[in-house]
Each structure stands twice: as C-alpha cells, then as structure tokens.
Amino acid sequence: MVTKRGTTSSSKPDAELANATDESGSSSLRHSVDGTLRVATSRAATNAYVREFAHLFNVETAHTLTTTSLKTAQLTATHMSSLVHGLGKSTPLPTEDAYILSVQLQHSGEAELWKRGRLVPTDPFSPGSIMLGHLFEEPVANLPDPFECVLFHFPRAAFDELCCLSALPPVGELQDVNRGIDPVLHHLSLALVPAMADPQLAGGLFFDHVAHAIYERLATAYGHVRAPAATHSGLLSKTQERIAKELLVADLSVEPKLLDIAAACGLPVRQFVSAFRKTTGVPPFRWVRAFRVERSKELLRGTSLSLAAIAAACGFADQSHFTRTFSAATGTTPGSWRRESGG
C-alpha cells in the first residue's frame, strides 16, 4: 500500500508513455533545443522515471515533482512509501551518468544494499538516513520492512548546470555514501512531501528553489566544495543568502531550526543571524513572516481557498492569527484585500 500524495503514476506499462520514452533516447531527460519538444520530452521522461522508481521498489504507485527551469536536464524527486513486509529485492535503474539520492523519512529495520553486485555495509534506516551513489554502480536494495523515502534523480547535466548557477567551484565526483544521517536533506525532503500532495498549492517555482538548496548541500557536504564564507562586510554571500531563504520557506508549516540553517551556510548561529539581518534588513523570523503574508496574497488572488485553508498553507497558527498578521502588514483584512484585488 502506498500513501497517495500528488500526481500518481502506475508501474503498469503505458504504451503512450513508453513510446514517448523510446523517442527521447536512452538518456530520458535529454532535451531538444526546440522548447516544445523539450517540454514534451521532459514530461515523458518524468512519467517514465516514476514508473521506473515504482518498479524499482516493487510498489504500485509513486508520486513526483520535477524541476522546470533547467535547460539541459531536470532533477526529479519521487516520494514512495509501503506498509508491506518483505517486498524483496529491487530492480536496478538503467545505467546512466546520473546520481541517485535516497532520503529516508521513517524508521525501518535492517536494509540491504548492493552496488555492482556486491553487498555493502549499511545501518538500519532512521529518519534522515541517506544513500548517495552513481547509477553506474547499479544500486539494488532489499527493504524487508515498511518504508517511506524520497528518491532524487540527478542527471549529471543537471548537476553541472546547477553548479554554474550556484557560483560554487566545480564539483568533480560526489562522495559515495551508504550510511549516515543528514538533517538538512531530511528537512528539505520533508518539505517536498506536502508539495507532492498538492503541487499547484506549492507553486510552480517551489521545487526549483528547493533543488538549488539540495544541490548546494550535496556539493558542500559530499563534493569537497567549501561553502563560501560571509564577506568582510558582514553580509551573507549571494549563495548563502539563497540557501538561507530557501530553507526558511521550504515548509511554511514548520519553524526551521536556526542551527540547521546556519550550518547549511557554514556559519555559527550568531554570525548567521547578524549577517542575515545586515543582508536583508530584518532578522530571519520577520523575513519569514513577510514571506507568509506575500504568499497568502498569491493564494487570495489566485485561488478560491477558504481563509482557514490559506492560513494553514502559509504556516499561520489559525485563521485568527492569519487575520491579525495580515492586517498588521497591509492595513486591511484578508477578506477585504481579496475583494479589492478581484480574487
């Protein structure tokens, strides 16, 4: 049994998608220069990988988000869960120049992992446990207990493009990781699960933003690239500012820990808070509050969601808290603002 979240795709064969995948070539996320063909190829590739991931772990359905802003290839995140005991050994994904990252979301028992046909040592899965490797290694898993995870598929082309966009030094090869817990990747993965439940509510740019944060975490933690330090002026660098903002709003229903955000920026908490205030003009909590108000405006104007639903989606404690905060920031209530804006 798989928890249904967001877009679903069956692992059963689909002739139309299979044909589209065949036409796109062995590298499913390879794009044409022509924009229309690129979008069609990306969509077919996304659906193909959903089916592949479902088949990989012997589950019937999987749910996914795909970046849309990259030009060379796209990063795909797939959420899967199962309550079944003894699913058996998975099937390897097709070998290609791409990384695969697995982030576990719940406790699971003894798991077995093979790479290139050899059993590698692992630990029992805990929330935040990760596995990182290259698809050339043909990873295969045996998960005898129920599990829940998010799998990230990083084509090398997408990884290299994100490197150029981040202004970080080039990354050679990522470190091979078979065990260990990463609280930053865990937090980002948890933030994606509700977005998979309602991609429209999360917003079209949401996963693109998170993808940059995930890339920079992989590059700095497992790619031997040092996160840039704050400038001598005491400001955050452009990369640090983007990492901090993406983590602050990755899941509006949860207050992120400053320790985790500061660590992702490579700074002590005190230095991070000071640099963030100097960079943005406000401390982190006020910046998040302003972001929640602006996000609520988008939903008031662009959806028919109730005020209570918008309050929950934007991370307010309840509708009353939403109304108070919104009124203080705008001088009018959410309902009045919606009517005046034509929402």
Secondary structure as UniProt FT lines:
FT   STRAND          8..10
FT   HELIX           15..24
FT   TURN            28..29
FT   HELIX           35..56
FT   TURN            57..58
FT   STRAND          61..66
FT   STRAND          76..82
FT   STRAND          98..104
FT   STRAND          112..115
FT   TURN            116..117
FT   STRAND          118..120
FT   TURN            127..128
FT   STRAND          129..134
FT   HELIX           135..137
FT   STRAND          140..142
FT   STRAND          147..155
FT   HELIX           156..166
FT   HELIX           183..197
FT   HELIX           199..202
FT   TURN            204..205
FT   HELIX           206..222
FT   TURN            232..233
FT   HELIX           238..248
FT   TURN            252..253
FT   HELIX           258..264
FT   TURN            265..266
FT   HELIX           269..280
FT   HELIX           284..302
FT   HELIX           307..313
FT   TURN            314..315
FT   HELIX           319..330
FT   HELIX           334..341
//
